[in-house]
Amino acid sequence: MRTTLHVKTTILPGHKIEISAPELCEGEAVEVFIVLPESSASERRSALALLEELPGQRLFKTSEEADRYLQEERDSWER
């Protein structure tokens, strides 16, 4: 007969999960199921979305603007 153990834990730094249960035998193989809460705070967002939340403004709106700026800087070194 299979036994089910329900344990709540918190995600640790490094995205790790630690489970401590005295009723588990060391070295015994177990299956672990992870159930996320309905409104998980760990939504994946794009890097741009994260940058937009930072204070201040982005210096360049497009990659072309950044490339142009870098080229102008490189050109100024040669003068």
HELIX and SHEET records of a PDB file:
HELIX    1   1 ALA A   47  GLU A   53  1                                   7    
HELIX    2   2 SER A   63  TRP A   77  1                                  15    
END                                                                             
